[in-house]
Amino acid sequence: MFRQIFLHLSTSRVARGLTQANPLSRRMVRRFVAGEGLGDAVRVARELASRGMTVSLDPLGENVSTREEAEAATESVLSIVQAIRSAGVDSSVSIKLTQAGLDIGTEFCAANVRRMLEAAREAGVAIQIDMEGSDYTERTLAIYRELRPEHGNVGAVVQAYLRRTAADLAALCEIGGPIRLCKGAYREPAEVAFPEKAEVDANYVELAQMLLSAGARRRGVYPNIATHDERLIEWTKEHVRSEGIGKDEFEFQMLYGNRRDLQEKLAAEGYRMRVYVPFGREWYPYFMRRLAERPANVLFLVKNLLKY
Ligand SMILES: Cc1cc2nc3c(=O)[nH]c(=O)nc-3n(C[C@H](O)[C@H](O)[C@H](O)COP(=O)(O)OP(=O)(O)OC[C@H]3O[C@@H](n4cnc5c(N)ncnc54)[C@H](O)[C@@H]3O)c2cc1C
């Protein structure tokens, strides 16, 4: 219920206007978002690198409706790639296809992503395609299937809450590439997504087993275990130990600002730890999805509002 309310608010224009204008929510956003500019993101990437972590920079923004906006988003990814190269930090870029024009046309969007991938390859940077709401799953996977054979630097994402994901992941394991497994952050009906957390967690374990299997890794899959769930992280540590999977054969991923203690602990234990670092002015829907994940974040916001 709580989660549904915040996921609903993430798409509301009125709530967006009120939240963006509020100085307190703007301040709290800084916990989850590096800042509004590319310079802020590079600064955070350097800080995390000094603590043994890599990053994926995420230029915030989604669902653009004009070709001009999609082209501007494409240009901005080209600038990010150049900034990563100049800064010499180990960073990938995470993109959303609705930012690259998926609502305008699949071919138009694929052409924009191809431009990003070509520039990124020159700079030695990988691009990972985030997974959005289930209306986009099929088209997102189709674009990945089209681009992956030509571009070794593109990766995909799958969501454990979707009922379809076991079949999607089996197909992706044939194609290879960096594949991020997350639980899923959008509002979905029960026909397409498991409504209960226990079901999502059980599916996560099954999917992680597929992703980490010897067969998948032989076909070029690089598993990205993206979660803050300590039980799943402990399960992964135990699973890789018992299967003899090296710490350099997969990576953990977490969001900037979530469980920094755990991020540092895993890096100190010698695991590969990549932090997803969002930045930019379009922070509202991302911020609402983070509030939806954890009542404590909302309590923190409310307590701060009451102080002033
Ligand atoms: C690197 C990365 C990339 C992602 N990319 C995508 C994507 O492309 N598409 C997509 O749909 N989703 C994406 N997500 C979000 C993901 O789907 C989940 O919504 C989010 O990670 C919360 O799920 P969880 O696995 O952490 O487990 P949960 O069961 O939600 O949380 C487990 C524990 O983690 C901690 N935690 C979780 N969320 C928060 C928070 N917001 N603040 C503080 N603590 C928290 C709490 O201790 C909580 O008890 C991504 C997540 C990560 C880590």
The ligand as an SDF file (V2000), in Angstrom:
LIG
                    3D

 53 58  0  0  0  0  0  0  0  0999 V2000
   22.6600   -0.8310   -9.0690 C   0  0  0  0  0  0  0  0  0  0  0  0
   21.1710   -0.8840   -9.1650 C   0  0  0  0  0  0  0  0  0  0  0  0
   20.5560   -0.6320  -10.3710 C   0  0  0  0  0  0  0  0  0  0  0  0
   19.1730   -0.7180  -10.4940 C   0  0  0  0  0  0  0  0  0  0  0  0
   18.5860   -0.6090  -11.7240 N   0  0  0  0  0  0  0  0  0  0  0  0
   17.2570   -0.8110  -11.8390 C   0  0  0  0  0  0  0  0  0  0  0  0
   16.6270   -0.8720  -13.1070 C   0  0  0  0  0  0  0  0  0  0  0  0
   17.2520   -0.7540  -14.1640 O   0  0  0  0  0  0  0  0  0  0  0  0
   15.2750   -1.0830  -13.1400 N   0  0  0  0  0  0  0  0  0  0  0  0
   14.5320   -1.2500  -11.9940 C   0  0  0  0  0  0  0  0  0  0  0  0
   13.3200   -1.4730  -12.0840 O   0  0  0  0  0  0  0  0  0  0  0  0
   15.1150   -1.1660  -10.7790 N   0  0  0  0  0  0  0  0  0  0  0  0
   16.4390   -0.9580  -10.6740 C   0  0  0  0  0  0  0  0  0  0  0  0
   17.0130   -0.9340   -9.4330 N   0  0  0  0  0  0  0  0  0  0  0  0
   16.1580   -0.8250   -8.2140 C   0  0  0  0  0  0  0  0  0  0  0  0
   15.7290   -2.1810   -7.7070 C   0  0  0  0  0  0  0  0  0  0  0  0
   14.8530   -2.7790   -8.6190 O   0  0  0  0  0  0  0  0  0  0  0  0
   15.0440   -2.0790   -6.3360 C   0  0  0  0  0  0  0  0  0  0  0  0
   13.9240   -1.2570   -6.4280 O   0  0  0  0  0  0  0  0  0  0  0  0
   15.9440   -1.5300   -5.2370 C   0  0  0  0  0  0  0  0  0  0  0  0
   17.2570   -1.9640   -5.3920 O   0  0  0  0  0  0  0  0  0  0  0  0
   15.4380   -2.0080   -3.8640 C   0  0  0  0  0  0  0  0  0  0  0  0
   15.4680   -3.4090   -3.8040 O   0  0  0  0  0  0  0  0  0  0  0  0
   16.5340   -4.2400   -2.9390 P   0  0  0  0  0  0  0  0  0  0  0  0
   17.0660   -5.3140   -3.8330 O   0  0  0  0  0  0  0  0  0  0  0  0
   17.5640   -3.3500   -2.4080 O   0  0  0  0  0  0  0  0  0  0  0  0
   15.6830   -4.9660   -1.8550 O   0  0  0  0  0  0  0  0  0  0  0  0
   14.5630   -4.4890   -0.8150 P   0  0  0  0  0  0  0  0  0  0  0  0
   13.9010   -5.7320   -0.3580 O   0  0  0  0  0  0  0  0  0  0  0  0
   13.7380   -3.3830   -1.3740 O   0  0  0  0  0  0  0  0  0  0  0  0
   15.4340   -3.8730    0.3330 O   0  0  0  0  0  0  0  0  0  0  0  0
   16.3060   -4.6640    1.1230 C   0  0  0  0  0  0  0  0  0  0  0  0
   16.9630   -3.7730    2.1530 C   0  0  0  0  0  0  0  0  0  0  0  0
   17.7980   -2.8320    1.4670 O   0  0  0  0  0  0  0  0  0  0  0  0
   17.7620   -1.5580    2.0800 C   0  0  0  0  0  0  0  0  0  0  0  0
   17.1630   -0.5740    1.1270 N   0  0  0  0  0  0  0  0  0  0  0  0
   16.4860   -0.8410   -0.0140 C   0  0  0  0  0  0  0  0  0  0  0  0
   16.0820    0.2830   -0.6110 N   0  0  0  0  0  0  0  0  0  0  0  0
   16.4960    1.2860    0.1560 C   0  0  0  0  0  0  0  0  0  0  0  0
   16.3830    2.7110    0.0810 C   0  0  0  0  0  0  0  0  0  0  0  0
   15.7510    3.3120   -0.9320 N   0  0  0  0  0  0  0  0  0  0  0  0
   16.9470    3.4580    1.0630 N   0  0  0  0  0  0  0  0  0  0  0  0
   17.6240    2.8640    2.0790 C   0  0  0  0  0  0  0  0  0  0  0  0
   17.7510    1.5380    2.2230 N   0  0  0  0  0  0  0  0  0  0  0  0
   17.2010    0.7490    1.2890 C   0  0  0  0  0  0  0  0  0  0  0  0
   16.9200   -1.7120    3.3160 C   0  0  0  0  0  0  0  0  0  0  0  0
   17.7630   -2.0680    4.3720 O   0  0  0  0  0  0  0  0  0  0  0  0
   16.0100   -2.8830    2.9610 C   0  0  0  0  0  0  0  0  0  0  0  0
   15.5160   -3.5450    4.0850 O   0  0  0  0  0  0  0  0  0  0  0  0
   18.3950   -0.9350   -9.3180 C   0  0  0  0  0  0  0  0  0  0  0  0
   19.0190   -1.1750   -8.0900 C   0  0  0  0  0  0  0  0  0  0  0  0
   20.3750   -1.1920   -8.0080 C   0  0  0  0  0  0  0  0  0  0  0  0
   21.0040   -1.5120   -6.6960 C   0  0  0  0  0  0  0  0  0  0  0  0
  1  2  1  0
  2  3  1  0
  2 52  2  0
  3  4  2  0
  4  5  1  0
  4 50  1  0
  5  6  2  0
  6  7  1  0
  6 13  1  0
  7  8  2  0
  7  9  1  0
  9 10  1  0
 10 11  2  0
 10 12  1  0
 12 13  2  0
 13 14  1  0
 14 15  1  0
 14 50  1  0
 15 16  1  0
 16 17  1  0
 16 18  1  0
 18 19  1  0
 18 20  1  0
 20 21  1  0
 20 22  1  0
 22 23  1  0
 23 24  1  0
 24 25  2  0
 24 26  1  0
 24 27  1  0
 27 28  1  0
 28 29  2  0
 28 30  1  0
 28 31  1  0
 31 32  1  0
 32 33  1  0
 33 34  1  0
 33 48  1  0
 34 35  1  0
 35 36  1  0
 35 46  1  0
 36 37  1  0
 36 45  1  0
 37 38  2  0
 38 39  1  0
 39 40  1  0
 39 45  2  0
 40 41  1  0
 40 42  2  0
 42 43  1  0
 43 44  2  0
 44 45  1  0
 46 47  1  0
 46 48  1  0
 48 49  1  0
 50 51  2  0
 51 52  1  0
 52 53  1  0
M  END
$$$$
